[in-house]
Amino acid sequence: MISAVSLLFHLFIQFEMFQKKINTTYIIPYPRAAIVTQPVDIHHNFCKLKPLSPEETLEEQLLLESIAWPETPSLPSPLFMNSSDPAHSTFTILPRKREGQWQIGDKLEALIKIHDLMGRPKKYGGDVLLARLHNPTLGAGVAGQVVDHLNGSYSAVFSLLWEGSAEVEVTLVHPSEAVTELRRVNIEEPDRIYFKSQFRSSLLTRTTTCNVCLRPTEPVCNYTDLRTGEPWFCYKPANMSCDTRTSNYNGGSKASLTTMEKLFQSGVNMKVSIPASGPANVTVFPKQKGQSEVSSSSVESEPSGYYYQGVWRALGGTTVHQFNTSSAITQCLKGKVVHMYGDSTMRQWFEYLNAALPDLKEFNLHSHKSIGPLMALDYANNILVRYRTHGPPLRTVSVPSMELHYIANELDNVVGGSNTVVVFGIWAHFDNFPIEFYIRRLMSIRSAVVRLLSRAPGTVVVIRTGNPKPYTIHGAFVNSDWYTFQRLKALKAIFKGLNVHLVDAWEMVLAHHLPHSMHPQPPIIKNMINVLLSYICSPKGG
């Protein structure tokens, strides 16, 4: 029988041989860490991403093609004057395709025409636009679907879902010229957000820079995870072993990333409303018998849900029940173990349940509140809720390196079953990296989800997506909505067809009247929790 040590050594050698195939040299003195000379990676020059199988390579290529954003043509100087200007742009609600009044079930379409700062119509697409249909009095709202016609015009398509007034709102998030710059920075400056680790040995303490993208200036320590293959590296501290690493934390960011600051001006061309040319609202009547609905040729998919009287109603799936009392939530979770993994937007859910359930008592695990691990128990009702942050990259306070756990590894340690709920949300810390890094992380998690559902089919698995948020020019290069939206599309494609449930935080934030926030406000979180609990407690998810 092969010993555990022999097997571990064999795995290291296998990994080393594979890396050598892509021109990488490894020196591996210890099982937990390695000193390496920095290779030139096939992606983004100095980023060393997780190797893929031929099947995964093809899947990634097809996925990248499916979410490819339109390219912006080269423009004469000054570029800013040729860029999209919301003040000169307009949207127009198109007439109903059939005679008669707008009715519930119809598709309403608004034509958006983009002009530049000189007032000239644009001839190409690629702008980032958000659209919403809403009625503040009714507490109603639904996200619109934007179609790029690649000629400077766009269609925003809305489902009419309530009676009464419905007002169209269109926002320019970024001009197409800004997207070009966002794309460039992710390729040329993927290390613009950097991380630090502290190393301690006897009387020595040193700090070095860490990342998945480290420029080849000095030897590095390799902290690639053996089970998932997820890469992570730190510059090797002088005269110290790689095994002396004790912590990881956010190191900071580069100050100047672009000479195109004018493309990222709040109130000018970043997250600014586009005015209507004509009425911005319509009146919707009840559906009439014998009168067919007006459809749209622009889009085929439906929104995931909508708000009415401040309550989220799902479309085409699970009925969202209202868990308005602590006893209702307790009854739903009775006898359940809930595992939560992800970033701080996932931790919000743990905090919500902890505050909403008086009998759910949090244990003091002497861990940092923003990182975890966190655990709360309702002994009488046999409810256990746990939270753990995802593995690097992680822009946080100092966290012990031993607490950096990858979601895929955590899922492999979950027994699963009908009384087990797994919830994860992983997105906010990946926006500023090449999207391939995110795709490969999701592939690892998906493999672990498949293994979990294979051994325990009754396990409920729920995924929280990313959401829109406000930001300054610096924030745009960290968490632009364009970055998040691209990763949202990748996440939906990767988990499509699996027995998992999505909480579409993107649409739930976009459709709500409250301002966008990285950490959505309590009314939105309450609706998200209602969706989560409806997945857990509704018979057969219906």
Buried (B, 14 or more C-beta within 10 A) or exposed (E): EEEEEEEBBEEBEEBBEEBEEEEBEBEBEEEEBBBBEBBEBEBBEBBBBBBBEEEBEEBBEEBBEEBEBEEBEEBEEEBBBBBBBBBBBBBBBEEBEEEEEBBBBBBBBBBBBBBBBEEEEBEBBBBBBBBBBBBEEBBBBBBBBBBBEEEBBBBBBBBBBBBEBBBBBBBBBBBBBBBBBBBEBBEEBBBBBBBBBBBBBEEEEBBBBBBBBBEEEEBBBBBBBEEBBBBBBBBBBEEBBBBBBBBBBBBEBEEEBBEBEBBBBBEBBBBBEBEBBEEBBBEBBEBEEEBEEBEBEBBEEEBBBBBBEBBBBBEEBBEBBEBEEBEBBBEBBBEBBBBBBBBBBBBBBBBBBBEBBEBBEBEEEEBBEEBBBBBBBBEEBEBBBBBBBBBBBBBBEBBBBEBBBBBBBBBBEBEBEEBBBBBBBBBBBBBBBBBBBBBBBBBBBBBBBBBBBEEBEEBBBBBBBBBBBBBEBBBBBBBBBBBBBBBBBBBBBBBEEEEBBBBBBBBBBBBBBEEBBBBBEEBBBBBBBBBBBBBBBBEEBE
